[in-house]
Amino acid sequence: MRILVTRPEPDASAMKARLEALGHEVSLAPLLHIEPIAIEARSLAGAQAIIATSRNGLRALGASKALALALKLPLFAVGPGTADLARQLEFQRVISGAGTACDLVPVIAAAADPAKGPLLHVAGDVIAFDIGAALSKHGFEVRALTAYRAVAAASLSASVAESIADGRIDAVILMSPRSADIFAQVVARAGIERDARQLVFLCLSQAVADALQGLAPARVEIAEAPNSVAMLAAVGRLASHR
């Protein structure tokens, strides 16, 4: 099957390699470019634990001067992939959610104590779900730390746009509502909305699928769980029926 992966790097290339190993033909069109922001060690002062709702935030922390202090704290990871990266960085206590920031709220509420100090949320400049507001209802103070900027792509490459227009791509993988919204914008700019509607859209969650409503795609498939493993399983199911 011919698949378009829209994740930012380095996750795009990692997913491409996994899909190619399964026999698929893969094109890359990262819709977001990640620009890390320096993190100072003083940013962690007083925090009882760290919340990581993306691997990009965790990568920025891993490359910062604050890592040595961060490793002494528990880390709440949004899902299995982020948790795996945290362990690679040598965090000793990693608590994982199911894959969305919303799902992570009860996990944190059960494991942390509001009386032990604030939680530090390491994230990007655009946040889809306000986990700080959600946790404040449980009595927690959450400090937001912007660890990276996610810059939207202005357009698709000529080769990718031509592949969509010529029917040489079967499906597109979308991992976030923002990526879905950007995809709808760039295909409109390229004048290939009608062709893009014929793709199968493999979405990480219902929220991602909802962001495509303006494009009105003919077929949308949603992963059974909001993580990369479930997304690869969705690709496998789609391929088996084609």
C-alpha positions as CSV (number, residue, x, y, z in Angstrom):
1,M,0.0,0.0,0.0
2,R,1.2,3.5,-0.7
3,I,1.1,5.7,2.4
4,L,1.8,9.3,3.2
5,V,3.3,10.0,6.6
6,T,2.8,13.5,7.9
7,R,4.5,13.4,11.3
8,P,7.4,15.8,12.1
9,E,10.9,14.5,12.1
10,P,12.5,12.3,13.6
11,D,9.2,10.4,14.1
12,A,8.4,10.6,10.4
13,S,11.5,8.6,9.3
14,A,11.1,6.2,12.2
15,M,7.5,5.4,11.1
16,K,8.5,5.2,7.5
17,A,11.1,2.6,8.3
18,R,8.6,0.5,10.2
19,L,6.0,0.7,7.4
20,E,8.5,-0.2,4.8
21,A,9.6,-3.2,6.8
22,L,6.0,-4.3,6.5
23,G,6.1,-4.0,2.7
24,H,4.4,-0.6,2.2
25,E,5.6,2.2,-0.1
26,V,6.0,5.4,2.0
27,S,6.3,9.1,1.2
28,L,7.0,11.7,3.8
29,A,5.3,15.1,4.1
30,P,6.1,16.5,7.6
31,L,3.4,19.1,8.3
32,L,5.1,20.5,11.4
33,H,8.8,21.5,11.9
34,I,10.0,21.2,15.5
35,E,12.2,24.0,16.9
36,P,13.5,23.2,20.4
37,I,13.7,25.9,23.0
38,A,16.5,25.9,25.6
39,I,15.4,24.7,29.0
40,E,17.3,26.0,32.1
41,A,17.7,23.9,35.2
42,R,16.0,26.5,37.3
43,S,12.8,25.8,35.4
44,L,12.4,22.6,37.5
45,A,12.7,24.3,40.9
46,G,10.2,23.0,43.4
47,A,8.5,20.6,40.9
48,Q,7.4,17.2,42.3
49,A,7.1,15.6,38.9
50,I,7.2,16.2,35.2
51,I,4.4,15.8,32.7
52,A,5.4,15.0,29.1
53,T,2.6,15.0,26.6
54,S,4.8,14.7,23.5
55,R,8.1,13.1,22.6
56,N,9.2,16.4,21.1
57,G,9.0,18.1,24.5
58,L,10.9,15.2,26.1
59,R,13.6,15.4,23.4
60,A,14.1,19.1,24.2
61,L,14.4,18.3,27.9
62,G,16.8,15.5,27.1
63,A,19.1,17.9,25.2
64,S,19.0,20.6,27.9
65,K,21.1,21.5,30.9
66,A,18.0,20.6,33.0
67,L,18.2,16.8,32.3
68,A,20.3,15.9,35.3
69,L,17.8,17.4,37.7
70,A,14.8,16.1,35.7
71,L,16.0,12.5,36.0
72,K,15.6,12.7,39.8
73,L,11.8,13.4,39.4
74,P,8.9,11.0,38.4
75,L,7.7,11.5,34.9
76,F,4.2,11.1,33.6
77,A,4.2,10.2,29.9
78,V,1.2,10.6,27.7
79,G,1.6,7.2,26.1
80,P,3.8,4.2,25.6
81,G,6.0,5.8,22.9
82,T,6.8,8.8,25.1
83,A,7.3,6.5,28.1
84,D,9.8,4.4,26.1
85,L,11.8,7.5,25.2
86,A,11.8,8.6,28.8
87,R,13.3,5.3,29.8
88,Q,15.9,5.7,27.1
89,L,16.8,9.0,28.6
90,E,17.2,7.1,31.9
91,F,14.2,8.4,33.9
92,Q,13.9,5.9,36.7
93,R,10.2,6.4,37.5
94,V,8.0,6.6,34.4
95,I,4.2,6.4,34.7
96,S,2.4,6.0,31.3
97,G,-1.0,7.0,30.1
98,A,-3.0,5.4,27.3
99,G,-2.0,7.9,24.7
100,T,-3.9,11.2,25.1
101,A,-3.5,14.1,27.6
102,C,-7.1,13.7,28.7
103,D,-6.5,10.1,29.6
104,L,-3.4,11.1,31.6
105,V,-5.3,13.3,34.0
106,P,-6.8,10.5,36.2
107,V,-3.4,8.7,36.1
108,I,-1.7,11.7,37.6
109,A,-4.5,12.5,40.0
110,A,-4.2,8.9,41.4
111,A,-0.4,8.9,41.6
112,A,0.6,12.4,42.6
113,D,-0.2,14.6,45.7
114,P,-1.2,18.2,45.3
115,A,0.4,19.0,48.7
116,K,3.9,17.9,47.4
117,G,4.3,20.8,45.0
118,P,3.6,21.8,41.5
119,L,3.8,19.6,38.4
120,L,5.8,20.8,35.4
121,H,4.2,20.3,32.0
122,V,6.8,20.1,29.3
123,A,5.1,20.8,26.0
124,G,5.0,22.8,22.7
125,D,3.9,26.3,22.0
126,V,0.5,25.0,20.8
127,I,-1.4,22.7,23.2
128,A,-4.5,20.8,22.0
129,F,-5.7,19.9,25.5
130,D,-5.2,22.1,28.6
131,I,-4.0,19.5,31.1
132,G,-3.2,22.2,33.6
133,A,-6.8,23.3,33.8
134,A,-8.0,19.7,34.0
135,L,-5.6,18.9,36.9
136,S,-6.5,22.2,38.8
137,K,-9.9,20.6,39.4
138,H,-8.1,17.9,41.4
139,G,-6.2,20.6,43.4
140,F,-2.9,20.5,41.5
141,E,-0.8,23.5,40.5
142,V,0.7,22.9,37.0
143,R,3.5,25.0,35.6
144,A,3.7,25.1,31.8
145,L,7.1,25.0,30.2
146,T,7.3,25.6,26.5
147,A,10.1,23.3,25.3
148,Y,9.6,23.7,21.5
149,R,7.8,25.5,18.7
150,A,5.9,23.5,16.1
151,V,6.0,25.5,12.9
152,A,3.3,24.6,10.3
153,A,4.3,23.7,6.8
154,A,3.2,26.3,4.2
155,S,2.7,23.8,1.4
156,L,3.3,20.2,0.2
157,S,6.3,19.4,-1.9
158,A,5.6,19.3,-5.6
159,S,6.3,15.6,-5.7
160,V,3.8,14.8,-2.9
161,A,1.1,17.1,-4.4
162,E,1.6,15.4,-7.8
163,S,1.4,11.9,-6.2
164,I,-2.0,12.8,-4.6
165,A,-3.3,14.3,-7.8
166,D,-2.3,11.3,-9.8
167,G,-3.7,8.8,-7.4
168,R,-0.3,7.4,-6.5
169,I,-1.0,7.6,-2.7
170,D,-3.7,5.4,-1.1
171,A,-3.7,6.6,2.5
172,V,-2.4,9.4,4.7
173,I,-1.5,9.1,8.4
174,L,-2.5,12.0,10.7
175,M,-1.4,11.9,14.3
176,S,-2.8,15.2,15.7
177,P,-5.8,17.6,15.1
178,R,-3.3,20.3,14.2
179,S,-1.7,18.2,11.5
180,A,-5.2,17.3,10.1
181,D,-6.0,21.0,9.9
182,I,-2.7,21.8,8.2
183,F,-3.2,19.0,5.7
184,A,-6.6,20.4,4.7
185,Q,-5.0,23.8,4.3
186,V,-2.1,22.7,2.1
187,V,-4.2,20.6,-0.2
188,A,-6.5,23.5,-0.7
189,R,-3.5,25.8,-1.6
190,A,-2.3,23.2,-4.0
191,G,-5.7,22.9,-5.7
192,I,-6.0,19.2,-5.1
193,E,-8.8,19.0,-2.5
194,R,-11.0,16.8,-4.8
195,D,-8.1,14.3,-5.2
196,A,-7.2,14.4,-1.5
197,R,-10.8,13.6,-0.6
198,Q,-10.3,10.2,-2.2
199,L,-7.5,9.2,0.1
200,V,-8.1,7.0,3.1
201,F,-7.4,9.0,6.2
202,L,-5.9,7.0,9.1
203,C,-6.4,9.2,12.2
204,L,-5.0,8.7,15.7
205,S,-8.2,9.7,17.4
206,Q,-11.7,11.1,16.9
207,A,-10.4,14.6,17.6
208,V,-8.0,14.2,14.6
209,A,-10.8,13.0,12.4
210,D,-13.0,15.9,13.5
211,A,-10.3,18.4,12.3
212,L,-10.9,17.0,8.8
213,Q,-14.5,17.9,8.6
214,G,-13.9,20.9,6.3
215,L,-12.2,18.7,3.8
216,A,-15.0,16.2,3.9
217,P,-13.0,13.1,3.1
218,A,-14.7,10.0,1.6
219,R,-13.2,7.6,4.1
220,V,-11.7,8.0,7.6
221,E,-10.4,5.2,9.8
222,I,-9.6,5.8,13.5
223,A,-6.9,3.8,15.4
224,E,-8.3,1.6,18.2
225,A,-6.0,3.3,20.6
226,P,-4.2,6.7,20.5
227,N,-0.6,5.4,19.9
228,S,1.7,4.3,17.1
229,V,1.2,0.6,17.7
230,A,-2.5,0.9,17.1
231,M,-1.9,3.1,14.1
232,L,0.3,0.5,12.5
233,A,-2.4,-2.1,13.2
234,A,-4.9,0.2,11.5
235,V,-2.6,0.3,8.4
236,G,-2.4,-3.5,8.5
237,R,-6.2,-3.9,8.6
238,L,-6.7,-1.4,5.7
239,A,-4.0,-3.2,3.6
240,S,-5.7,-6.6,4.2
241,H,-9.0,-5.4,2.8
242,R,-7.5,-3.7,-0.3
